[in-house]
């Protein structure tokens, strides 16, 4: 009787450890997915800012080439930002 109780306890212990391991793995996978999503969103925002900056540089170069950057010897208002 004593041996069977010990075997049952060992089996329950083994199952509980296995269950905890699965839960930990699931939480780790969820965290990894969340991190991936954050990285993707950050990369998207960075890409948008780079694109905006490139467009502004293109506009500034165009203004310099066509001498439309200065108005009455004052900097155009879009340069202040």
N, C-alpha and C positions, 0 to 999 in steps of 0.2 A: 504494500500500500504506500509506504513511504517513498519507494522508488518511482512509482507512477505519479505521485504528487510532484516530485522533483522534475520528472520528465515533462509534465504538463506545464509547470512553471517555466521551465527552460523554453518550451515551445512558445508560450505566450510572450516571454521576453524577446525571443528571436523575431516574432511577428511585430512586436512594438518597435523594435530597432529598425526593421525593414520599412515599416510605415513612416517612421520619422525621417528616414533617408529619402523616401519618395517625396515627402512634403518639402524637405530642404531643397531637393533638386527642382521641384516645381517652382518654389519661391526664387531660386537662383535663375531659372529660365525666364520668369516674369520680370525680374530685375534687369536681366540682360536685354530683353525686348524693350523695356522702358528706356534704358540707356541708348539703345540703337535708335529709338524714336527721337530722343532728345538730340542726338548727334545729327540725325537727318534734318530735323527742324532748324538746328543751328547752321548747318551747311546751306540750307535753302535761304535763310536770312542773310548769310554772308554773301551768297551768290547774288541776291537782289541788290545788296549794298554795293557790291563790286560793279554790277551792271549800271546802277545809277551814277556811280562815280565815273565810269568810263563814258557815259553819255554826257556828263557835265564837262569832262575834259575835252571831248569831241566838240562840244558847243563852244568852249573857250578858245580852242584852236581855230575853229571856223571864224569866230569873232576877230581874232588877231589877224588872220589871213585877209579878211575883208575889211579890216579897220573899222569895225562896228563896236569895238569893246568900250571905247570912251565916248561919253556924251557930254559935250560942252566942257571938255578937259576934266571931267569928273568920272570916276569909275561907275560903271553901270550898276544898278541896284542889285542885280542877281549875284554880283561878286561879294556882297556883304555876308551872305549866308555861308 
